[in-house]
């Protein structure tokens, strides 16, 4: 069976030379994980071949570009995308990519999205969370959505580090511990709920209605939204304080797509099927933070009809990303 995965991360240490010293220090702190993030044709390629993965869509793991001044961010993103394209060009069937965008400069970001799609065949872009405290419903980010809709490519909205004010208020000084608790703030809960909030902001601000052919992808089995599906649909009815013209269910079943990245048990998948629907679910692994083998084992052991497994494994991704 053909398998496509599309939340698979990379980070290239050679790009740190273009960063300020304080950001370089943060990059170096990744240690051994940096080796896995930098690898394309070693363990990454061998394990996708061993597990039967046909294509992985790669994306830059970090938010360094958001921290750069506007004068430097577009060139940094361009260099990163050029390097990524160079590293995968000899394996066109195994790898494609989502672009890194200089989101702090939205017009330049839209131009970079167009360049990477038309020059390299990239399949859209990944944006990681809020942008220095601002969310994508702010009008300044409209050029990015306009260009994505025009090109017919999706925006993958991935969790990012919560704003400092949120970390201080919600995730710090837990019990007798001092400082933030990363598990609560990020990978254990916080950044998943924040991504759901981000998508709901786009709904209530009317972004989906303004760009009715826009496709947004989120990971981790829907970032908690399927669990709140019915209740949230009732809360965000048109005319109930927002600018959305359609219900949550009408909007999300047409324009929101989710991946399985990093969540490998069947109950949350079944909930996603029962809510957002089988046509909107795509398989992903979250490599290297999850292993290719664990992800594929989950897929191969699903207790679902074969046609539904095929939709999750590749048919939906092939359609939404325009893969051959």
Order of alpha helices (4+ residues) and beta strands (2+ residues): beta-alpha-alpha-alpha-beta-alpha-alpha-beta-alpha-beta-alpha-beta-alpha-alpha-alpha-alpha-beta-alpha-alpha-beta-alpha-beta-alpha-alpha-alpha
